Amino acid sequence: MAKSKLPSPSVRDTDGVEFFSSGCTLLDAALGGGWAVGKVSNILGESASGKSLLGIEAAANFMMSYPNGHIVHIDTEAAFDPDYAETLGLNTEAIDLYEDFATVEQVASMFDSMLEEREDEEKHEPCLIILDSIDALTTNAEVARSMEDGTFGVEKAKLLSQLFRRYIRRLNSCGITLMIMSQVRANLNAGPFGKQTITSGGKALKFYVSQQVELQHMKQIKKTVSSNERVVGVMSKATIVKNRCGPAHRKIEFPIMFGYGVHDEAASLQFLVKSGRGADVGIKDTLAAATNFMKQIEASDPKDRVAHIANIRKAAIKSYKEIEQSFAPARAKYGENS
């Protein structure tokens, strides 16, 4: 299965906010247009829920939307796989990859040098910085101490809070989009009714992000060939926890296929069928019809495949907007027609 070479689905300006695609049409729609340019976004979730993959997909789409843009990938977990990133459509030779950053202070130093350089420029080309992940960062003080001295989580949280306070506005004014990955872990003090997961690094991040998406692993996707069964992907659910660029608390589901990435067309088709809008792409409202249609698309001529996928994306966005509009308030709170 190879990804079709389609242009980035959406780069548009809504109420002064510019977006680039996440690689998933439904996620773009749920976010209000995609990832917001010049803002701070946060993708959080448990291990293997698709956080790093969404970061790579975002970088690939950012590159298509802004060919002259600049991409910086800070890999604090020593887990970035260039070959896999290339498979997902990211040109790794066109990005700056930092694999030796370990402390909050190093990240701050990089921000300082990058901002000083960009602030001297009259025009800024868009820039995307991906920090994967914030949890693996430590501090200079912690590195200098021995393991027996214990942990210093409070110190890290204070430094991160300073980091956001100092740079959030400057990043925005220089056209820099910051995307941060966060791991969630069990909250042992939650009790039976509290939130069962927390993130490390303090609470500052959630106050400064404009978009926050939480990923959950729903189920495995299996395939059987000649009596041999293998897990070929996972179904993920994305919840829009916070969104200053569109509605919050929206939930969408999409399949992630190993060696391929987000299966955008399959997610859109499933959404259309479940919404009773399968006729918009010429199929019945059954999952079997969606599956068969997807097989036909995969087997079709590349030019026809691109046209089919573009039609599916268009139909999914149209349907999603219509559904959202049905939940809109019947009248304005203030004004002549109130």
C-alpha positions as a Markdown table, in Angstrom:
| # | Residue | x | y | z |
|---|---|---|---|---|
| 1 | Met | 0.0 | 0.0 | 0.0 |
| 2 | Ala | 1.5 | 3.3 | -1.1 |
| 3 | Lys | 0.3 | 6.7 | -0.2 |
| 4 | Ser | -1.1 | 8.7 | -3.1 |
| 5 | Lys | 0.8 | 11.9 | -3.9 |
| 6 | Leu | -2.0 | 14.4 | -3.1 |
| 7 | Pro | -1.4 | 18.0 | -2.2 |
| 8 | Ser | -1.9 | 19.0 | 1.5 |
| 9 | Pro | -5.7 | 18.8 | 1.9 |
| 10 | Ser | -6.2 | 22.2 | 3.6 |
| 11 | Val | -4.2 | 25.4 | 4.1 |
| 12 | Arg | -6.7 | 28.1 | 4.8 |
| 13 | Asp | -7.3 | 31.2 | 6.9 |
| 14 | Thr | -10.3 | 31.3 | 9.2 |
| 15 | Asp | -10.8 | 34.4 | 11.3 |
| 16 | Gly | -7.1 | 35.3 | 11.0 |
| 17 | Val | -5.8 | 31.8 | 11.8 |
| 18 | Glu | -3.9 | 29.9 | 9.2 |
| 19 | Phe | -3.8 | 26.1 | 9.2 |
| 20 | Phe | -1.9 | 23.2 | 7.7 |
| 21 | Ser | -3.2 | 19.7 | 7.5 |
| 22 | Ser | -2.6 | 17.0 | 10.1 |
| 23 | Gly | -2.8 | 14.3 | 7.5 |
| 24 | Cys | -6.3 | 13.3 | 8.6 |
| 25 | Thr | -9.2 | 15.1 | 7.0 |
| 26 | Leu | -11.5 | 14.4 | 10.0 |
| 27 | Leu | -9.0 | 15.6 | 12.5 |
| 28 | Asp | -8.5 | 18.8 | 10.4 |
| 29 | Ala | -12.2 | 19.4 | 10.5 |
| 30 | Ala | -12.4 | 18.7 | 14.2 |
| 31 | Leu | -9.6 | 21.1 | 14.9 |
| 32 | Gly | -11.2 | 23.9 | 12.9 |
| 33 | Gly | -9.0 | 23.6 | 9.8 |
| 34 | Gly | -5.9 | 21.6 | 10.9 |
| 35 | Trp | -2.9 | 22.5 | 13.1 |
| 36 | Ala | -2.8 | 26.3 | 13.7 |
| 37 | Val | 0.3 | 28.1 | 12.3 |
| 38 | Gly | 2.2 | 30.2 | 14.8 |
| 39 | Lys | 0.6 | 28.5 | 17.8 |
| 40 | Val | 1.6 | 25.8 | 20.3 |
| 41 | Ser | 0.0 | 22.4 | 19.9 |
| 42 | Asn | 0.2 | 19.4 | 22.2 |
| 43 | Ile | -0.4 | 15.8 | 21.3 |
| 44 | Leu | -0.7 | 13.5 | 24.4 |
| 45 | Gly | -1.5 | 9.9 | 24.9 |
| 46 | Glu | -0.2 | 6.6 | 26.1 |
| 47 | Ser | 2.7 | 4.7 | 24.6 |
| 48 | Ala | 2.1 | 3.5 | 21.0 |
| 49 | Ser | -1.0 | 5.6 | 20.5 |
| 50 | Gly | 0.3 | 7.4 | 17.5 |
| 51 | Lys | 1.8 | 10.6 | 18.9 |
| 52 | Ser | 5.1 | 10.5 | 17.0 |
| 53 | Leu | 3.4 | 9.4 | 13.8 |
| 54 | Leu | 1.0 | 12.4 | 13.9 |
| 55 | Gly | 4.1 | 14.6 | 14.4 |
| 56 | Ile | 5.7 | 13.1 | 11.3 |
| 57 | Glu | 2.5 | 13.4 | 9.3 |
| 58 | Ala | 2.2 | 17.0 | 10.4 |
| 59 | Ala | 5.8 | 17.7 | 9.3 |
| 60 | Ala | 5.2 | 16.1 | 5.9 |
| 61 | Asn | 2.0 | 18.2 | 5.3 |
| 62 | Phe | 3.7 | 21.3 | 6.6 |
| 63 | Met | 6.5 | 20.7 | 4.0 |
| 64 | Met | 3.9 | 20.4 | 1.2 |
| 65 | Ser | 2.1 | 23.5 | 2.3 |
| 66 | Tyr | 5.3 | 25.6 | 2.8 |
| 67 | Pro | 8.1 | 24.4 | 0.4 |
| 68 | Asn | 10.3 | 27.2 | 1.6 |
| 69 | Gly | 9.5 | 26.6 | 5.3 |
| 70 | His | 11.8 | 25.3 | 8.0 |
| 71 | Ile | 11.3 | 22.2 | 10.1 |
| 72 | Val | 13.1 | 21.3 | 13.3 |
| 73 | His | 12.6 | 17.9 | 14.9 |
| 74 | Ile | 14.0 | 17.6 | 18.5 |
| 75 | Asp | 14.2 | 13.9 | 19.3 |
| 76 | Thr | 14.7 | 13.6 | 23.0 |
| 77 | Glu | 13.8 | 9.9 | 23.1 |
| 78 | Ala | 16.3 | 8.6 | 20.6 |
| 79 | Ala | 13.4 | 7.0 | 18.7 |
| 80 | Phe | 13.3 | 8.8 | 15.4 |
| 81 | Asp | 13.5 | 6.4 | 12.5 |
| 82 | Pro | 14.4 | 8.3 | 9.3 |
| 83 | Asp | 13.5 | 5.3 | 7.0 |
| 84 | Tyr | 10.0 | 5.1 | 8.6 |
| 85 | Ala | 9.6 | 8.9 | 8.3 |
| 86 | Glu | 10.4 | 8.7 | 4.6 |
| 87 | Thr | 7.8 | 6.0 | 4.2 |
| 88 | Leu | 5.2 | 8.4 | 5.7 |
| 89 | Gly | 6.1 | 11.1 | 3.2 |
| 90 | Leu | 8.6 | 13.2 | 5.1 |
| 91 | Asn | 11.8 | 14.3 | 3.3 |
| 92 | Thr | 14.2 | 13.8 | 6.2 |
| 93 | Glu | 17.1 | 15.5 | 4.2 |
| 94 | Ala | 15.1 | 18.8 | 4.3 |
| 95 | Ile | 14.7 | 19.0 | 8.1 |
| 96 | Asp | 17.0 | 19.8 | 11.0 |
| 97 | Leu | 17.1 | 16.8 | 13.3 |
| 98 | Tyr | 18.5 | 17.3 | 16.9 |
| 99 | Glu | 19.1 | 14.0 | 18.7 |
| 100 | Asp | 21.5 | 15.2 | 21.3 |
| 101 | Phe | 19.2 | 17.5 | 23.3 |
| 102 | Ala | 18.6 | 16.2 | 26.8 |
| 103 | Thr | 17.8 | 19.2 | 29.0 |
| 104 | Val | 15.2 | 22.1 | 29.2 |
| 105 | Glu | 18.1 | 24.5 | 29.2 |
| 106 | Gln | 19.4 | 23.2 | 25.8 |
| 107 | Val | 15.9 | 23.7 | 24.3 |
| 108 | Ala | 15.8 | 27.2 | 25.7 |
| 109 | Ser | 19.2 | 28.0 | 24.2 |
| 110 | Met | 18.1 | 26.8 | 20.8 |
| 111 | Phe | 15.0 | 29.0 | 21.0 |
| 112 | Asp | 17.2 | 32.0 | 21.9 |
| 113 | Ser | 19.5 | 31.6 | 18.9 |
| 114 | Met | 16.7 | 30.8 | 16.5 |
| 115 | Leu | 14.5 | 33.7 | 17.7 |
| 116 | Glu | 17.4 | 36.2 | 17.6 |
| 117 | Glu | 18.2 | 35.2 | 14.0 |
| 118 | Arg | 14.5 | 35.4 | 12.9 |
| 119 | Glu | 13.8 | 38.7 | 14.7 |
| 120 | Asp | 16.5 | 40.4 | 12.6 |
| 121 | Glu | 14.7 | 39.3 | 9.4 |
| 122 | Glu | 12.1 | 41.5 | 7.8 |
| 123 | Lys | 10.1 | 38.5 | 6.5 |
| 124 | His | 9.8 | 35.2 | 8.3 |
| 125 | Glu | 9.3 | 31.9 | 6.4 |
| 126 | Pro | 7.0 | 29.6 | 8.4 |
| 127 | Cys | 8.8 | 27.3 | 10.8 |
| 128 | Leu | 7.6 | 24.1 | 12.6 |
| 129 | Ile | 9.4 | 22.8 | 15.7 |
| 130 | Ile | 8.5 | 19.3 | 16.9 |
| 131 | Leu | 9.5 | 18.4 | 20.4 |
| 132 | Asp | 9.2 | 14.6 | 20.9 |
| 133 | Ser | 8.8 | 14.4 | 23.7 |
| 134 | Ile | 8.8 | 16.8 | 26.6 |
| 135 | Asp | 8.8 | 13.9 | 29.1 |
| 136 | Ala | 12.3 | 12.8 | 28.2 |
| 137 | Leu | 13.8 | 16.2 | 29.0 |
| 138 | Thr | 15.8 | 16.6 | 32.2 |
| 139 | Thr | 17.6 | 19.7 | 33.7 |
| 140 | Asn | 21.2 | 20.6 | 34.1 |
| 141 | Ala | 20.9 | 20.3 | 37.9 |
| 142 | Glu | 19.5 | 16.8 | 37.7 |
| 143 | Val | 22.2 | 15.7 | 35.3 |
| 144 | Ala | 24.8 | 17.0 | 37.8 |
| 145 | Arg | 23.4 | 15.0 | 40.7 |
| 146 | Ser | 23.7 | 11.3 | 41.3 |
| 147 | Met | 20.9 | 8.8 | 41.0 |
| 148 | Glu | 20.8 | 8.4 | 44.8 |
| 149 | Asp | 19.8 | 12.0 | 45.2 |
| 150 | Gly | 16.3 | 11.3 | 44.0 |
| 151 | Thr | 14.2 | 13.0 | 41.3 |
| 152 | Phe | 13.7 | 16.7 | 40.8 |
| 153 | Gly | 10.3 | 16.9 | 39.0 |
| 154 | Val | 9.4 | 20.2 | 40.7 |
| 155 | Glu | 12.6 | 21.9 | 39.4 |
| 156 | Lys | 11.8 | 20.7 | 35.8 |
| 157 | Ala | 8.2 | 21.9 | 36.1 |
| 158 | Lys | 9.4 | 25.4 | 37.2 |
| 159 | Leu | 11.9 | 25.6 | 34.3 |
| 160 | Leu | 9.2 | 24.5 | 31.7 |
| 161 | Ser | 6.8 | 27.2 | 33.1 |
| 162 | Gln | 9.6 | 29.8 | 32.6 |
| 163 | Leu | 10.2 | 28.5 | 29.1 |
| 164 | Phe | 6.7 | 29.0 | 28.0 |
| 165 | Arg | 6.3 | 32.4 | 29.7 |
| 166 | Arg | 9.5 | 33.7 | 28.0 |
| 167 | Tyr | 9.0 | 32.3 | 24.5 |
| 168 | Ile | 5.3 | 31.9 | 23.8 |
| 169 | Arg | 4.7 | 35.3 | 22.4 |
| 170 | Arg | 8.1 | 35.6 | 20.6 |
| 171 | Leu | 7.5 | 32.2 | 18.9 |
| 172 | Asn | 4.2 | 33.5 | 17.6 |
| 173 | Ser | 5.5 | 36.8 | 16.3 |
| 174 | Cys | 8.3 | 35.0 | 14.4 |
| 175 | Gly | 5.9 | 32.6 | 12.7 |
| 176 | Ile | 7.1 | 29.5 | 14.6 |
| 177 | Thr | 4.7 | 26.7 | 15.2 |
| 178 | Leu | 5.6 | 24.5 | 18.2 |
| 179 | Met | 4.2 | 21.0 | 18.5 |
| 180 | Ile | 4.9 | 19.1 | 21.7 |
| 181 | Met | 4.4 | 15.4 | 22.4 |
| 182 | Ser | 3.5 | 14.3 | 25.9 |
| 183 | Gln | 3.2 | 10.8 | 27.5 |
| 184 | Val | 0.3 | 10.1 | 29.9 |
| 185 | Arg | 0.7 | 7.9 | 33.0 |
| 186 | Ala | -1.5 | 6.6 | 35.7 |
| 187 | Asn | -2.7 | 9.1 | 38.3 |
| 188 | Leu | -2.3 | 7.1 | 41.5 |
| 189 | Asn | -4.0 | 9.8 | 43.6 |
| 190 | Ala | -7.0 | 10.1 | 41.3 |
| 191 | Gly | -9.5 | 8.1 | 43.4 |
| 192 | Pro | -12.5 | 6.4 | 41.7 |
| 193 | Phe | -14.0 | 9.6 | 40.2 |
| 194 | Gly | -10.9 | 11.7 | 39.3 |
| 195 | Lys | -9.0 | 11.8 | 36.1 |
| 196 | Gln | -7.1 | 8.6 | 35.8 |
| 197 | Thr | -4.1 | 9.9 | 33.9 |
| 198 | Ile | -1.7 | 12.7 | 34.3 |
| 199 | Thr | 1.3 | 14.1 | 32.4 |
| 200 | Ser | 4.8 | 14.9 | 33.7 |
| 201 | Gly | 6.5 | 18.2 | 33.6 |
| 202 | Gly | 4.0 | 20.2 | 35.7 |
| 203 | Lys | 0.8 | 21.9 | 34.7 |
| 204 | Ala | 2.1 | 24.9 | 32.7 |
| 205 | Leu | 1.8 | 23.4 | 29.2 |
| 206 | Lys | -2.0 | 23.0 | 29.2 |
| 207 | Phe | -2.4 | 26.7 | 29.9 |
| 208 | Tyr | -0.2 | 27.9 | 27.0 |
| 209 | Val | -1.2 | 25.5 | 24.2 |
| 210 | Ser | -3.8 | 26.6 | 21.7 |
| 211 | Gln | -4.7 | 23.1 | 20.6 |
| 212 | Gln | -4.5 | 19.9 | 22.7 |
| 213 | Val | -5.3 | 16.5 | 21.3 |
| 214 | Glu | -5.4 | 13.3 | 23.4 |
| 215 | Leu | -4.9 | 10.0 | 21.6 |
| 216 | Gln | -6.3 | 6.6 | 22.7 |
| 217 | His | -5.6 | 3.2 | 21.4 |
| 218 | Met | -9.0 | 1.6 | 20.6 |
| 219 | Lys | -8.3 | -1.8 | 19.0 |
| 220 | Gln | -6.0 | -3.7 | 16.8 |
| 221 | Ile | -6.6 | -4.1 | 13.1 |
| 222 | Lys | -5.9 | -7.7 | 12.0 |
| 223 | Lys | -5.5 | -9.3 | 8.6 |
| 224 | Thr | -5.4 | -13.0 | 7.7 |
| 225 | Val | -3.5 | -14.4 | 4.7 |
| 226 | Ser | -3.2 | -18.1 | 4.0 |
| 227 | Ser | -4.4 | -18.9 | 7.6 |
| 228 | Asn | -1.7 | -16.6 | 9.0 |
| 229 | Glu | -3.1 | -13.7 | 11.1 |
| 230 | Arg | -1.1 | -10.6 | 11.7 |
| 231 | Val | -1.8 | -7.2 | 13.4 |
| 232 | Val | -1.4 | -4.7 | 10.6 |
| 233 | Gly | -2.6 | -1.5 | 12.3 |
| 234 | Val | -4.5 | 0.0 | 15.2 |
| 235 | Met | -7.6 | 2.1 | 15.5 |
| 236 | Ser | -7.1 | 5.4 | 17.3 |
| 237 | Lys | -9.5 | 7.9 | 18.8 |
| 238 | Ala | -8.5 | 11.6 | 19.0 |
| 239 | Thr | -10.2 | 13.8 | 21.5 |
| 240 | Ile | -9.9 | 17.6 | 21.2 |
| 241 | Val | -9.2 | 18.5 | 24.8 |
| 242 | Lys | -8.6 | 22.2 | 24.2 |
| 243 | Asn | -9.0 | 24.3 | 21.1 |
| 244 | Arg | -8.7 | 28.1 | 20.8 |
| 245 | Cys | -9.0 | 27.9 | 17.0 |
| 246 | Gly | -12.3 | 26.0 | 16.8 |
| 247 | Pro | -14.7 | 23.8 | 18.8 |
| 248 | Ala | -13.3 | 21.7 | 21.7 |
| 249 | His | -14.4 | 18.3 | 23.0 |
| 250 | Arg | -14.8 | 16.8 | 19.5 |
| 251 | Lys | -13.9 | 13.1 | 19.0 |
| 252 | Ile | -12.9 | 11.3 | 15.8 |
| 253 | Glu | -11.6 | 7.9 | 15.0 |
| 254 | Phe | -9.1 | 6.9 | 12.3 |
| 255 | Pro | -7.0 | 3.8 | 11.5 |
| 256 | Ile | -3.2 | 3.8 | 11.6 |
| 257 | Met | -1.7 | 1.2 | 9.3 |
| 258 | Phe | 1.8 | 0.0 | 10.0 |
| 259 | Gly | 4.2 | 1.2 | 7.2 |
| 260 | Tyr | 1.6 | 3.6 | 5.8 |
| 261 | Gly | 0.4 | 5.9 | 8.5 |
| 262 | Val | -3.0 | 7.4 | 9.0 |
| 263 | His | -5.4 | 5.8 | 6.5 |
| 264 | Asp | -7.3 | 9.0 | 5.8 |
| 265 | Glu | -9.6 | 7.7 | 3.1 |
| 266 | Ala | -10.7 | 4.7 | 5.2 |
| 267 | Ala | -11.5 | 7.0 | 8.1 |
| 268 | Ser | -13.5 | 9.4 | 6.0 |
| 269 | Leu | -15.4 | 6.6 | 4.3 |
| 270 | Gln | -16.3 | 5.1 | 7.7 |
| 271 | Phe | -17.4 | 8.5 | 9.0 |
| 272 | Leu | -19.6 | 9.0 | 5.9 |
| 273 | Val | -21.2 | 5.6 | 6.3 |
| 274 | Lys | -21.9 | 6.0 | 10.0 |
| 275 | Ser | -23.3 | 9.4 | 9.4 |
| 276 | Gly | -25.7 | 8.1 | 6.7 |
| 277 | Arg | -23.9 | 10.1 | 4.0 |
| 278 | Gly | -22.5 | 7.2 | 1.9 |
| 279 | Ala | -24.5 | 8.3 | -1.1 |
| 280 | Asp | -22.3 | 11.4 | -1.2 |
| 281 | Val | -19.6 | 9.2 | -2.7 |
| 282 | Gly | -21.9 | 6.7 | -4.4 |
| 283 | Ile | -22.0 | 3.8 | -1.9 |
| 284 | Lys | -24.6 | 2.3 | 0.4 |
| 285 | Asp | -24.4 | 3.1 | 4.2 |
| 286 | Thr | -22.8 | -0.1 | 5.2 |
| 287 | Leu | -19.2 | -0.8 | 6.4 |
| 288 | Ala | -19.0 | -3.6 | 3.9 |
| 289 | Ala | -19.8 | -1.2 | 1.1 |
| 290 | Ala | -17.1 | 1.2 | 2.4 |
| 291 | Thr | -14.5 | -1.7 | 2.6 |
| 292 | Asn | -15.3 | -2.8 | -1.0 |
| 293 | Phe | -15.1 | 0.7 | -2.3 |
| 294 | Met | -11.8 | 1.2 | -0.6 |
| 295 | Lys | -10.5 | -2.0 | -2.3 |
| 296 | Gln | -11.7 | -0.7 | -5.7 |
| 297 | Ile | -9.8 | 2.6 | -5.1 |
| 298 | Glu | -6.6 | 0.8 | -4.2 |
| 299 | Ala | -6.8 | -1.3 | -7.4 |
| 300 | Ser | -7.6 | 1.6 | -9.7 |
| 301 | Asp | -5.4 | 3.6 | -11.9 |
| 302 | Pro | -3.3 | 6.2 | -10.0 |
| 303 | Lys | -5.0 | 9.2 | -11.6 |
| 304 | Asp | -8.4 | 7.8 | -10.8 |
| 305 | Arg | -7.3 | 7.0 | -7.3 |
| 306 | Val | -6.3 | 10.6 | -6.7 |
| 307 | Ala | -9.6 | 11.8 | -8.0 |
| 308 | His | -11.5 | 9.3 | -5.8 |
| 309 | Ile | -9.6 | 10.3 | -2.7 |
| 310 | Ala | -10.1 | 14.0 | -3.3 |
| 311 | Asn | -13.8 | 13.4 | -3.7 |
| 312 | Ile | -13.9 | 11.4 | -0.4 |
| 313 | Arg | -12.1 | 14.2 | 1.4 |
| 314 | Lys | -14.4 | 16.8 | 0.0 |
| 315 | Ala | -17.5 | 14.8 | 0.9 |
| 316 | Ala | -16.2 | 14.1 | 4.5 |
| 317 | Ile | -15.5 | 17.8 | 5.2 |
| 318 | Lys | -18.9 | 18.9 | 3.7 |
| 319 | Ser | -20.7 | 16.3 | 5.9 |
| 320 | Tyr | -18.7 | 17.2 | 9.0 |
| 321 | Lys | -19.5 | 20.9 | 8.6 |
| 322 | Glu | -23.2 | 20.2 | 8.1 |
| 323 | Ile | -23.3 | 18.1 | 11.2 |
| 324 | Glu | -21.5 | 20.8 | 13.2 |
| 325 | Gln | -23.9 | 23.4 | 11.9 |
| 326 | Ser | -26.9 | 21.4 | 13.2 |
| 327 | Phe | -25.5 | 21.9 | 16.7 |
| 328 | Ala | -24.9 | 25.6 | 16.4 |
| 329 | Pro | -27.0 | 28.0 | 18.5 |
| 330 | Ala | -30.3 | 29.1 | 16.9 |
| 331 | Arg | -29.5 | 32.8 | 17.4 |
| 332 | Ala | -26.8 | 35.2 | 18.3 |
| 333 | Lys | -26.6 | 36.2 | 22.0 |
| 334 | Tyr | -26.3 | 39.9 | 21.2 |
| 335 | Gly | -27.4 | 41.8 | 18.2 |
| 336 | Glu | -30.5 | 42.9 | 16.3 |
| 337 | Asn | -31.7 | 39.3 | 15.7 |
| 338 | Ser | -31.3 | 38.1 | 19.3 |
